[in-house]
């Protein structure tokens, strides 16, 4: 009986893992502003590879980051509005091409992000004799948009964020602690950066 159960799990677990829903797996209500100046409202599905699918007026159209300047969705997974801009970027410092970035915060620190999937191994409690499973994990990569328009990767850890806060480090430490916020959680990080930016009136 135990052997049969383990065999069942070996087939069932991959199906459960693959059933996980990420925000880019589904359509969301939103709008897209095109390079032409037109605005399309409807259902939007985006991909980490910078391709949009837009359902509107009984049509299904696809647009790259070269053709779509901006899009906004109400994310059915996060239950919040998200905004994305097409911005010129080069990972190698060479030729820049348009890619979509989510705008998390604007101000003294303008924080952008992109998503990617990583496959990670972990020990599985379901296997009697031990073993591991491989599961897809959504990873957020952060970037800083500088005043000169350059976009820089920011792969910093906790201490790197505090260095970015400069002379406000102690104040930000207190704010984060009092509000029980986590720098490793995307939208809590947004709240933290929004608060930091509020300390510098325009």
C-alpha positions as CSV (number, residue, x, y, z in Angstrom):
1,X,0.0,0.0,0.0
2,X,2.8,2.4,0.9
3,X,4.7,1.6,-2.3
4,X,1.6,2.3,-4.4
5,X,1.0,5.6,-2.5
6,X,4.6,6.7,-3.2
7,X,4.3,5.8,-6.9
8,X,1.1,7.9,-7.0
9,X,2.9,10.9,-5.5
10,X,5.8,10.7,-7.9
11,X,3.3,11.3,-10.7
12,X,0.9,13.6,-8.9
13,X,3.4,16.1,-7.4
14,X,4.7,17.4,-10.8
15,X,1.1,18.1,-11.8
16,X,0.5,20.0,-8.5
17,X,3.7,22.0,-9.0
18,X,2.9,22.9,-12.6
19,X,-0.5,24.0,-11.6
20,X,0.9,27.0,-9.7
21,X,-0.4,30.2,-11.2
22,X,1.9,33.1,-11.8
23,X,0.6,36.6,-12.7
24,X,1.8,36.3,-16.4
25,X,-0.1,33.0,-16.8
26,X,-3.6,34.7,-17.0
27,X,-5.4,37.7,-18.5
28,X,-6.0,40.8,-16.4
29,X,-8.3,43.8,-17.0
30,X,-6.3,46.8,-18.1
31,X,-5.2,49.2,-20.9
32,X,-2.3,49.6,-23.2
33,X,-0.9,52.8,-24.8
34,X,0.7,52.1,-28.1
35,X,3.5,53.9,-29.9
36,X,0.9,55.2,-32.4
37,X,-0.8,57.1,-29.5
38,X,-3.8,54.7,-29.5
39,X,-5.1,53.3,-26.2
40,X,-6.6,49.9,-26.1
41,X,-8.8,48.7,-23.1
42,X,-9.5,45.1,-22.5
43,X,-7.9,41.9,-21.1
44,X,-4.1,41.8,-21.0
45,X,-1.7,39.0,-20.7
46,X,2.0,39.8,-20.4
47,X,5.1,37.7,-20.5
48,X,8.6,38.1,-19.0
49,X,9.8,38.0,-22.6
50,X,8.2,41.4,-23.2
51,X,5.2,40.3,-25.3
52,X,1.7,41.5,-24.6
53,X,-1.5,39.9,-25.7
54,X,-4.6,42.2,-25.7
55,X,-8.2,41.1,-26.1
56,X,-10.4,44.0,-27.2
57,X,-13.4,44.4,-29.4
58,X,-13.5,40.7,-30.2
59,X,-9.9,40.8,-31.4
60,X,-6.7,39.3,-30.0
61,X,-3.6,41.3,-30.8
62,X,0.1,41.0,-29.8
63,X,2.5,43.8,-29.1
64,X,6.2,43.9,-28.3
65,X,7.9,46.6,-26.1
66,X,8.7,48.4,-29.3
67,X,5.0,48.9,-30.1
68,X,3.6,49.4,-26.6
69,X,4.8,52.3,-24.5
70,X,2.8,51.6,-21.4
71,X,0.3,49.2,-19.9
72,X,-1.6,49.0,-16.7
73,X,-3.4,46.0,-15.2
74,X,-5.5,45.1,-12.2
75,X,-3.5,41.9,-11.2
76,X,-5.9,39.1,-10.4
77,X,-3.1,37.3,-8.4
78,X,-1.8,40.2,-6.3
79,X,-5.2,42.0,-6.2
80,X,-3.7,45.4,-7.0
81,X,-3.0,47.8,-9.9
82,X,0.4,47.5,-11.6
83,X,2.0,49.8,-14.1
84,X,4.6,49.0,-16.7
85,X,6.7,51.2,-19.0
86,X,8.7,50.3,-22.1
87,X,12.2,51.7,-21.4
88,X,15.5,51.4,-23.3
89,X,17.9,49.0,-21.6
90,X,21.0,46.9,-22.2
91,X,22.1,44.2,-19.8
92,X,25.6,44.3,-21.2
93,X,26.1,48.1,-21.6
94,X,25.9,47.9,-25.3
95,X,23.0,48.6,-27.7
96,X,19.8,49.4,-25.8
97,X,16.4,48.0,-26.8
98,X,12.9,48.6,-25.3
99,X,11.9,46.2,-22.5
100,X,9.0,46.3,-20.0
101,X,9.7,47.4,-16.4
102,X,7.2,47.5,-13.6
103,X,7.3,50.9,-11.9
104,X,7.3,50.3,-8.1
105,X,8.3,53.8,-6.8
106,X,9.2,57.2,-8.2
107,X,11.1,60.0,-6.6
108,X,14.5,60.3,-4.9
109,X,14.7,56.5,-5.6
110,X,12.9,55.3,-8.7
111,X,12.6,51.6,-8.4
112,X,11.8,49.3,-11.2
113,X,11.4,45.5,-11.4
114,X,11.2,42.6,-13.8
115,X,10.2,39.0,-13.2
116,X,11.7,35.7,-14.1
117,X,11.2,32.0,-13.2
118,X,13.9,30.0,-11.5
119,X,13.7,26.3,-10.9
120,X,14.8,25.4,-7.4
121,X,15.3,22.0,-5.7
122,X,14.1,21.3,-2.2
123,X,13.7,18.3,0.1
124,X,10.3,16.7,-0.2
125,X,8.5,15.4,2.9
126,X,6.3,13.3,0.7
127,X,9.0,10.7,-0.2
128,X,9.4,8.1,2.5
129,X,13.1,7.4,1.7
130,X,14.0,11.0,1.2
131,X,14.4,12.9,-2.1
132,X,13.7,16.2,-3.6
133,X,11.4,18.1,-5.8
134,X,12.1,20.8,-8.4
135,X,9.7,23.7,-8.3
136,X,9.3,27.0,-10.3
137,X,9.8,30.1,-8.2
138,X,8.9,33.6,-9.2
139,X,11.9,35.9,-8.7
140,X,11.9,39.7,-8.8
141,X,14.9,41.5,-10.2
142,X,15.2,45.1,-9.1
143,X,16.6,48.1,-11.0
144,X,17.3,51.8,-10.3
145,X,16.3,54.4,-12.8
146,X,18.9,57.2,-12.5
147,X,18.2,60.9,-13.2
148,X,20.3,60.7,-16.4
149,X,17.9,58.0,-17.7
150,X,20.3,55.1,-17.2
151,X,18.9,51.9,-15.7
152,X,21.1,50.0,-13.3
153,X,20.8,46.5,-12.0
154,X,20.4,46.4,-8.2
155,X,21.0,42.9,-6.8
156,X,21.6,44.3,-3.3
157,X,20.9,42.5,0.0
158,X,19.5,44.1,3.1
159,X,22.6,46.1,4.0
160,X,22.8,47.5,0.4
161,X,19.3,48.9,0.7
162,X,20.3,50.7,3.9
163,X,23.4,52.1,2.2
164,X,21.1,53.4,-0.5
165,X,19.2,55.3,2.2
166,X,22.3,57.2,3.2
167,X,21.9,59.6,6.1
168,X,18.3,58.3,6.5
169,X,19.4,54.8,7.5
170,X,18.5,55.0,11.1
171,X,15.1,56.6,10.4
172,X,14.3,53.9,7.7
173,X,15.4,51.1,10.1
174,X,12.9,52.4,12.7
175,X,10.1,52.7,10.1
176,X,10.7,49.2,8.8
177,X,10.8,47.7,12.3
178,X,7.8,49.6,13.6
179,X,5.7,48.6,10.6
180,X,7.0,45.0,10.5
181,X,8.0,45.3,6.9
182,X,10.3,43.0,4.9
183,X,12.7,44.3,2.3
184,X,12.6,40.9,0.6
185,X,8.8,41.2,-0.1
186,X,8.2,43.1,-3.3
187,X,5.2,45.3,-2.4
188,X,6.4,45.8,1.2
189,X,9.6,47.0,-0.4
190,X,7.5,49.4,-2.5
191,X,5.9,50.7,0.7
192,X,9.4,51.3,2.2
193,X,10.7,53.1,-0.9
194,X,7.5,55.2,-1.1
195,X,8.0,56.3,2.5
196,X,11.7,57.1,1.9
197,X,10.7,59.2,-1.2
198,X,8.1,61.1,0.9
199,X,11.0,62.4,3.0
200,X,12.1,64.5,0.1
201,X,9.3,66.9,-0.9
202,X,9.4,67.8,-4.6
